[in-house]
Amino acid sequence: MSSVSQTVMSPDKDWWRGAVIYQIYPRSYQDSNGDGIGDLKGITARLPHIAALGADAIWISPFFKSPMKDFGYDVSDYLDVDPMFGSLSDFDGVIAEAHRLGIKVMIDLVISHTSDQHAWFVESRSSKTNPKADWYVWSDPKPDGTPPNNWLSIFGGSAWQWDPTRMQYYLHNFLTSQPDLNLHNPDVQNTLLESVRFWLRRGVDGFRLDTINFYFHDKELRDNPALAPERRNASTAPAVNPYNFQEHIYDKNRPENIAFLKRFRAVLDEFPAIAAVGEVGDSQRGLEIVGEYTSGDDKMQMCYAFEFLAPDALTPARVGEVQKAFADAAPEGWACWAFSNHDVVRHVSRWGLDVVDRDAFAKLLASILLTQRGSVCIYQGEELGLTEADIAFEDLQDPYGIQFWPEFKGRDGCRTPMVWDSRSQNAGFSTADKTWLPIPVEHVLKAVDTQEGKPETVLEHYRRFLAFRREFPAFAKGGIAFNPVEGSVLTYRRTMGNETILCMFNMSAEPAVAGMPEGEWQTLSGHGFDSKIENQKVHLPAWSAYFARHA
């Protein structure tokens, strides 16, 4: 074989840099067997939609065996598929069809904790002397019987749960049914890394790592200090949650995690062209931790924090501030940006409460996201301009929402089933009499079939803009430089090699005018926005954009 053909056939180890990753929440994507819950065969059937959209990869939220107390983020077997979603052979079918369509497959790994029904925890809690006694974080109570320290759970209350069999407390950063693994134990690390190899051998192309900064705890179990009220931020937990009252320096974000991430990366490097993205959940040090976890080439390829998933309004200044903060905190790192996911209010609702033209707003936000420096995650339904669903208390499934209702309504509003066909039962998602979450009427009106082939729709804008983005490598892998903000107009340049692309966005419901930068610029088309230049000024309609290439 010639060296040329070897080069052509070699996998692109850098495929993840600037990739567009489409997140699938499997319970809500497509139901293939009529039980009202999405599954793996349903995902396989709908992969052509993702290919037509133009995404490079999919990230599938957990489908492992689980009692579903936290809808799959409480794993009871890392090496098998929950029957609700199908079988291992069904997952192999997802891989085969995705790869046939040129789509990479990333899966969600939840290794900071397991379900309390995992065989490991059942054994661990049985005694203080069994072989897995130290696989979870156990501690004696204080002399007065109270928990060993002041650590809090993200789901509310103490992070410690009393176990009458061992007469000890165990740590749970999330639900009481999600005990934390003790990654200080090398046997735990080794077993988890073997599960990583299991999925890599089945053909996955990468992983999304849930709560990556929660893997280790302080061995001395020291109390977290209080956080001053002015420093409290509701992006990691809702504002009504006392979790925000502490500075979480001992229950997560521990320095020992760096060595484990290097071990994890070494496993990825045993296989060709594998990538991982880590979720960093921390309101105070999120970007700093991202910098630590992505520096060099021996840890994570990319991470994301909560800057663009927070409630803070997205303004021209905010976009520049976040990118600058990331560049300062992680000069060697690579971000993966998202505006929505399965844990937060959909961004069209979160930022567009007072916006009249929600579709125009959605198109503009998509274009800003897809031209940021970094990789991009699109959450299912985002490409339809879906809003947050209003779920009645009696229909709630999310324990988080049930706990903090009505001040915080939980995450069900962004997890409702995908809408495919406005003329079919349950909008083409399922033939069941009842779906696991209700489908709002306003979503049915935005189903895929109502938008496909109509240039003015949000769906066709995503398809068009992703095609436009692929024409210019600077969007995927280039640098970014911001111009001063002019009123409601956000302006930045994406540069790679000799190519510079000018990006201007009117983030307002009113027309705007901004000055054209000096130099010779060639106006670009094909992105779907209408703007014009007069006397070296760019005239931008409401919620519009302008793009040009340096001539």
N, C-alpha and C positions, 0 to 999 in steps of 0.2 A: 504493500500500500504506500502510495506517495505521501510525502510530508504535507502536501497541500490538502489531500483528501482527509488525512488525519486531523488537520486543523479544522476543517469544515465540520467533521463529525464530533469533535470534542464539545462536551456540554459547556455552556456559558456559566462559569462560577459566579459571575457578577450579575446574574439575571434579576436578582432581587433589588438592585440599586435603581430606584426610580420606577419600580414595578407598580402596577395598579392591581390591588388585591381586593377581591369581592368577598365580603363576609356572608356566610350562610348560617342562619340559626335553624338547625335541622328540624326542630319541632314545627316550624312555621313556614317551611319552604314549599314542599309538595307532598301530599299524602297519596301513596300509591295503593293502599289496601283498604281504604274506607273507614279507618278507625278514628278519624278526626285529628290525627297527629302526623306531622311530616316524617319522612323516613329516607333512607339512603337510595332506594330505588327511585323515589321521587326526585331526589337531587340529580341522579343520572339522567332522568327524563328531561330535566330543565337546563342541563348544561349548555345546549345550543343557545339559549337566551343570553347566557353569560359570554359565550363566544361572540355572539352578534353585538353585544355591548362593547366588546373590545378589551376586556380585562385580561391581565396576564396570568393571574392565579386566583384560586379560591382559598379561603380560610373557613374550615368547618368547625363550628363550636362543638363541644364534647358530645360524642355518640357512644361512649364506653358504657359498660354495665354500670347501673346506678339505681339506687332507690328513688332518685329524682326529687329529693327534698330541696335541692337547689338546681333542679333541672339539668343534671348531668355534670355539674361542677362539684359533685360529691361522688367520686369514682369508687366503685366496689371491685372492679377488675380492670386493670390497665391493658390487658391483652385480649379483650373480647368486646364485641358490639352488644349493646343492650337489645334484647329482642324487640323492643318497641321500635327500633330503627332498622332492624333487619339482622344480617349476619355478616361474618367476615367475607364471605364470597360476594355479598352485596357491596361491601366496601371496595373489594377488588374491582367490581364493575364500575364504581365511581372513578377509580384511578385509571382504568383502561379507557373509558370514554373521555375523561378530561384530557389525558395525554394524546388521544386521537385528535382532539380539537385544538391541541397546542396550549392547553391550560395546565399550569402547575397546581399541585395540591398541597396545602398546608393544613395541619390539624392542631387542635387546641390541647395542649398538655397542661394538666392540673396536678402539679407535684409538690405543692406546698402543704397539701392536706389530702386526706381521703375521706370516704364515707365511714361512719362508725360501723357499717355493715361489711366493710372490707375484711377479708380473712385475717389480714395482718393485725387489725385493731382488735378483732374478736379474741385473737390469741394474746395480744399485748395486755388487754385489760383483765385477762383470766387470773393473773398472779403477778407478783413482783419478781419472779425468778424464771419465767418461761423464756425461750430463746428470743422472743421478740419483745420482751419487757421494756427494752430501751428504744424501741422503734418510734415511739411517740413521746411527746413532752409531758412527763409526769412530775408532780411535786407534792410533797407533804403540805398540809395546811399550816397556817400560823398557829401558835399555841391556843388561840381563842377559836380555832376552827374555820377562820375566814381564809379566802384565797391567798396564795403566796405573795401576790403583789397587786398593783393597781391597774394592770393591763386591761384594756377594753376591747370588746368585739365590734367589728364593723356593723354587725347586725343588731347591736344594742346590748347593754349590760356588760357584766364581767366577761373576760376572755377565758375564764376558768370554769370548768364544770366538774362537780363532785361525782366520783365513781364509788359506789358502796362496796364493790368487790375488792378493789385494791385499797380502799380507804385513802385515796389520794385524789387530787385534782388533775385533770388533763387540760392542755391548752387548745383553744379553738379560736382562731382569729375571725372566723365567720360563724356559721350556725353551730349549735352544740353538737349536731350530727356530722360535723366536719372537723374531726380532730387533726391537729397539726402534726406532720411527720417530723421526726428528729433527725435533721440532716447532718448534725454533728456526728452521727453514727455512720461509719464508712460502709457498713453492710446495707444501710438504707440507700446511700448514694449509688452503690454498685448495682443494686437491684433496680433502682429507677433508671439508671443508664442502660441496663439491659432491655427495659421496656422501650426505650428510645430506639435501640437497634432493631427491635421487633418490627416497629412500624416503618423504619427506613428500609428494611428488607422487603416489605410489602410494596414499596415503591413511592412512599410519600416524598415530597420535595422540600419539606420544611415544617416548622412548628411555630405556633403562637404560644408563648409561655405565659400562663395566667399568673398574676400576682408574683412576678419574678423577684421582687425585693422582700418578699415575706418568707423566703426559704429558711433563714436562720434566725434564731432568737439568742438573746444574751444568756450565756450559761449561768451567770450569777443571779439571774432573774431580778435585776434591779428595777425599781419603780421608774416609770416614765415621768419626766418633769411636766408641770402644768404649762400650758401654752397661753400666752397673753391674749386677751380677747381681741385685740386689734390684729393679731396674726392668724386668727382662725379663718379657715377657708373651707367652703362647703363642696369643693370639687371631688374630694376623696369619699366623703360621706355627706348625706343631706344635713342641712343646717340644724335640724332638730335632734341630731344624734350627738350625744356627749363624747363620741370618739374624737370629735374635733377639738376637745378641750385639752388634749395632751400633745406633747411633742414626742413622736414615736421613734425614739432613738434606741430603745432596748428590745422592743418586740418585733422589729423589722429593720431593714437597711443596715444589716450587720456586715462588717468587713470580711468575715469568713466566706461570704457569698462569692467573692471574686475568684477564689481558688476553685470553687465548684463550677462556676460558669466556664472556666478554662477547661475543666474535665469534660463538661458538656460539649463544648466546641470541638474538643479533640475527637469525640464520638462522631459529631457531624462530619468532620474532615476525613473520617474513614470511608465516606461515601462521596460520589461526585456531585458537585453543584447543589449542596444543601444549604438552606438558610433558616434563620430563626429571628423572630421579632418578640421582644419582651414587653409585657405590660408593667409599667412602673407606677404603682399607686401611692403617691405621697404628695401632699399639698404644699409642703414647705421646701423640700429638696428634690422634687421630681426631676428637673432638668439636670441638676448636678449628678444625680444617680445615673441618669441616662448616659451622661458623659463618661462616668466610671465604667459602666457596663459595655460600652461600645468602643472604647479607646483601643488602639492597636488592632491586630487581626487575630486575636486569640480568645475573644469572648463572643458577645452577641454581634451579629451583623448590624442589627438595628433594634431600637426600642421606641416606645412612645410613652409620653406622660399625658397629663390630663388638661394641658393648656387649652386645646381647641375642643375639648369635651366638657369644659366647665360652663357654668351659666353666664359668665362674663360676656357682655355684648361684643360681637365681632365688628370692630371699627377699623378704618384704615390704619390708625395708629397701632391698634392691638396686633394686627397681623405682623407689622414690622417689629414690634417689641418682642413677640414670641420667637420669631426667627433670629433676632439678634441675641436674645437670651440663650437660645439653643446653641448658636455659634460660639458664644462666650463660654458656656458650660461644657460643650462637647465639640471642641475644634476638630477632633479626629473622628467624631461620631457621625452617625447617619440616623435621621429620624424617619418614623413612619407616621404620617398624619392622618387623622380621621376627624370628621365633624359629628358623626353619629356612630353608635354601636348598640349592642344588646343591653347595655347597662344605663344609658342616659336618654333623656328626652330627645326625640328626633329634632335635628337642628332647625328645620323649617319652622317648627313650633317654638323651640327654645329661644331663637333669636328673632323670630318674625311675628311675635304676638300682635303687633299693631300694623303689620304689613298687609295691604289690600291685595296686591297682585303677588300671591304666593308662588305662582309658577315662575314668573320673571325673577323673583327673589331666589328660588331654588336653582335656576339656571346660572345666575351670577355666582352664587356660592360654590356650585360645582366647578365653575371655571377658575375661581380663586384656588380652591383645593387642588385641582389638577395641574396647577402651574406653580405650586410651592416647591421649594427645594426639599427633596426627600421622597420616600415612597408614599403611597396613598392607599388607604383602605376605604372602600365604599360599602356601606351596610345595605343589605337587601331591602328593596322598597325605596331607598333613597333616590334611585334612578327614575322613580315614578313621581317624585315630589310628595311622598306620603307625609302626613302630619302625625303628631302624637295622638293615639286613640284614647278616648275617655272611657275607662273601664269602671263599671259599677262595682261597689265593694263586694257584692255577692258573687261576682264573676272573677274576682281576683284569684290568682294562683301564686303570685310571688310572696314568699314569707316576709321579705323586706318591707313590702307595701302594707301587708296585713299588720306588721308590728308597729309601723309609724303612721298609719292612716289616722286622720285625713290630711295632716300636714305634709306628709310625703306619701304619694300614691304608688310607689314602687316602680318596677321596671316592665310591667305587663303592657303598658301603653305603647312601647316601641317593639313589642314582641308578637304582635298579632299576625295572623297568617298572611302570606303573600297573596296578592290579587292578580289573577291571570286573565280571566274571561268574565266580563260583566254580565253575560247572558246565562252563565251556568250556575248550578248550585254552589254555594260557598265560594263564588268568584273563581271557580275552577281549581281551588286548592284541595278540596276533598268532597267525596260523595256522602260523607257521614251526615246523620241528622243534626249533630252538634259538633262543632270544632272545639279544640281544647281551650282556645280563647275566642271570643266573638269577633266577627269581622265587621268593622264599621261601614255604614252605608257610604260615607264620604270616601272611603278607600275604594269601594267597588266602582265608584265613578271614575277612578283613576287607574283602573285595571290595564294590564298590558295591551289588551285588544282595543281599548279606547284610544290609545296613544300611538300605537304602531303605524308607521307610514304617514303620520301627520307632522310636517316639519316644525310646527309651532309648539309641539309638546315637550315636556321635560325629558321623557324617554329618548326622543329623537335628538334632543340637544346633547344628552350624555353620549349617545352613539357618535354623533357628528364631532363633538369636541374631543372625544378620545381618539378618533381618527386624525383630527387636526394635531393633537398632541404628539402622535407618533411620527409626524412629518419632521419634527425638530428635536434632535437628540438633546439639545440644551434643556428642554423641559424635564427630561428624565434624570439626567446626570450632571447638568451644569450648575454653575454657581449662581448666587442671587445677590443683587444689590438694589437697595431701596432709594427712591427719590423722595424728597420732602413731600409730605402730604399737602394736597391743595384742596381744602374744604372736604368734600365727600369723596374725593378721587384718590384711590390707592394706585401708586405707580412703582413698578420695579422692573429690573432687567434680568433676564436669564442668559448666561453666557457660557459657551463651551467652545474652546478653540477659537476660531475666527468668527464664530456665529454669535450674534447678540440679538435676543428677541425682547422687544419692548412690550410690556403688559400694563394696561391702564383699565381701572375698574371704577365705575360710578356706583358707590355703595349707598345710594339714596333713591327715594321715590320721586325726586325732582331732577330735571335735566341739569347737567353740569358742564362747565368748560374748564379745560386745563391746558397749560402751555406744553407745546411739543418740545422735547429736548433737542439740543443742537445736534447737527449732523444730518447725514442723508439717510432717510428711512423709507423703506418700501412697505406700504400698507399690505397687510396679509388678509386673506379672505378664507372662507371655508369653516369658520368657527360659529357662524350663526348670529353675530351681533351687527347692528347697524349704527355706525358712528361716522362722522365726517370731519375733514380738516378744512378750516378756513383761516387764512392769515396766521399760519403757524400755531393755531389753536385747535385742540381736539374737542369737538362737540359731542357729548355723550348723553343719549337719552336716559331716562330713569332705568336703574338696574341694568346697565349696559357696559360693554367693554370694547377696547380697541387694542389691536395687536399689529406690530410692525417689526420688520427685520432690518438691521443696519445694513445699508447698501454698500 
